[in-house]
Amino acid sequence: MKIPNIIKETSKKLRNNMTESEIILWSFIKWWKLWINFLRQKPMYVYTEYNWQDRFIIPDFYCHEMKIILEIEWSVHNLKEIYLLDKYKKNY
């Protein structure tokens, strides 16, 4: 599925304006040169069955090989809508 331009732009802005916590983790990942490749702010397509919605999410860090999503800043994830989306990210 083609990623909409607005999602691409948002992802780029997030990569260019990382939080302090994200910078620390990214520095650690780069410094250790882990055998796993992580991507920052990678747009991902998600289909949620409970409401049949197609949408894109932008996790802070994503590893395709291990199917791992890392979310660093949790304050925004306390919002009900974001929380429900987060529940379905792990099924991606």
N, C-alpha and C positions, 0 to 999 in steps of 0.2 A: 504494500500500500504506500502511496506517495505521501511524504510528510508535507503538510501545509507550510507555506512560507512563514506564517505567524509563529508556528512552533519552532521552526529553524532559527528564526530571529531571537526568540525568547531563549532558546538553548544557548545561542552564542552569547547573549547578554549575561546569562548566568555563569558561563565559563569565564567571561571577562571580569565578573564581579563576585568572586567567590567570598564566602564568609571566612572568618578567621579559622574556624574549626575545619572547614574544607581545605584551606591552604595548608594547615598542619598535616592533615591526613594525606593530601596529595604529595607533599614534600616527603613524607615517610615512604609512601609507595614508590616514588621515583628514586629516592635515596637507596632503598633496599633492593631495587630492581627485581621485584618479585617475579617468580616464574609465571605468574598470572597477569594477563593484561587487563587493566581497568580503563574504562572510558569515563570521561567527566561529562555530566549533563547530556547524556545520550537520549534523544527522543525515541520513545518506544510505543508501538501500537498495542493497545489493550482492548479486548472485548469483554464486557462484563455481562454475564448471563442473567444476573438478577434483575437487570433493567434493560437488557439488550442494547446497550450503548456501545458504540465504537468511539474510542478516544485515544489521545496520545498522552503519555506521561513523560516527565523529564526527571528521572532519578539523579541524585547527586553523583553517584558512582555506579558503574555497571560492569560486570565481568561476564562475557558471553560463555566462555569455556566452562565456568563453574555455575552459571545461572544465578549469580549473586547480585542483589541490589543493595546498596548502602545508602541510607538516608541519614544525614548528619544532624541537621537542625530540626528539632522536633516541634518547636513552638507552632509552626504553621500546620503541622499534622494533627494538632488538637482540634482543629475545626472539623465539624461533623462531616461535611462533604469530602474533605481531603482524607479524613480517617477511613471513610468507606472505600474510597479509591485505593488507599494503601492496602486494605485487606485483599484486594484483588490483584495487586501488583505481583504478589508472590506466586500467583497462578500463571504468570506470563510465561 
